[in-house]
Amino acid sequence: MRWRVILGCYLVLLSAAIRADVLETLAAREGIAGQFSQEIISREGEVLERSHGNFSLLRPHFFRWEILAPDNQILLANSDQLIQIDWDLEVVVERPITETASSPLQWLLASRSTLDSAFDISLNGDAAVLIPLDSQYPYQRLDIAQIAETVWRLDAEDRGGQVLRVELRENIDRPPQIADFVAPLTPF
C-alpha cells in the first residue's frame, strides 16, 4: 500500500514537471500547423472582431496565416519578406520584414534563451506570462497557455489594453511543410 502512495505521488510530480513549462514545450517543436480562431477584445471586454482560418509556423522564420472568414486573405512570412494576398480586394502586397516589426505569434516558436533575453517570464503550470523588457514593444503583455494537448492560446495585450486572443488547434497529423510558405499564383 505504501509503495502505491509513493508511486502515485511520484507520477503526479513527474506529470507536473513534464508540463510545467509551456515555453519549453513549444521550443522543442520544429513547427505547428492547424486551425485558428482569433478575436480582438476591447479594454472593456467587448469582442470587436472575430476571424478564423488555417495556420502554419515553422522554424526558424516561416509563418502562414490564412484567414477564411469573415474575409479571405493569406499572410506569408519568411525571414525577410511578408506577402499579403487579399482575395476579396484582389491585391497582393509584398514588403520587407524589419527587425523592429514583430508579431506576437513569432514568439511561439522562439527558443527559451531568446525569450529570456526579451521578456520577464512568469510560469504557472501550463501557462506563461511574458512582460517585454523593451518599453517600446507594442504589446505590454503576452500570455501563452496550453489548453489541451493540441490546443494553444495566445493573448497579446497592447499598450491601450486591447487584447488579441488567438486559439490554435494543432493538427498533429499534418505538420507544416516548406511548400506551405510559397505564395499561390493570383490572377491579379
URQUI-V51530 format. One record per residue. N is the residue number from 1. NEAR is the number of other ideal C-beta (glycine too) atoms within 10 Angstrom. Layout:
n: [N	N]
near: [NEAR	NEAR]
//
This chain:
n: [1	2	3	4	5	6	7	8	9	10	11	12	13	14	15	16	17	18	19	20	21	22	23	24	25	26	27	28	29	30	31	32	33	34	35	36	37	38	39	40	41	42	43	44	45	46	47	48	49	50	51	52	53	54	55	56	57	58	59	60	61	62	63	64	65	66	67	68	69	70	71	72	73	74	75	76	77	78	79	80	81	82	83	84	85	86	87	88	89	90	91	92	93	94	95	96	97	98	99	100	101	102	103	104	105	106	107	108	109	110	111	112	113	114	115	116	117	118	119	120	121	122	123	124	125	126	127	128	129	130	131	132	133	134	135	136	137	138	139	140	141	142	143	144	145	146	147	148	149	150	151	152	153	154	155	156	157	158	159	160	161	162	163	164	165	166	167	168	169	170	171	172	173	174	175	176	177	178	179	180	181	182	183	184	185	186	187	188]
near: [5	6	7	8	9	10	10	10	10	10	10	10	11	10	10	11	9	10	14	14	16	18	22	15	16	21	17	10	15	11	18	21	20	20	15	20	15	18	16	15	18	12	11	7	7	8	11	10	10	13	17	16	19	16	24	23	26	21	13	11	15	19	23	21	21	19	19	14	10	10	12	14	17	20	19	21	21	16	8	9	13	17	18	16	20	17	15	9	12	10	12	14	11	11	10	8	17	9	5	9	12	16	17	21	19	15	21	21	21	19	15	14	9	13	19	14	10	17	21	10	16	11	13	11	12	18	16	22	16	22	14	17	11	10	7	7	18	15	20	14	18	22	18	23	17	19	13	9	8	13	13	22	16	19	20	21	18	16	12	9	12	15	19	19	17	19	17	22	16	21	16	10	7	11	16	22	13	10	7	20	18	12	14	10	5	12	4	9]
//
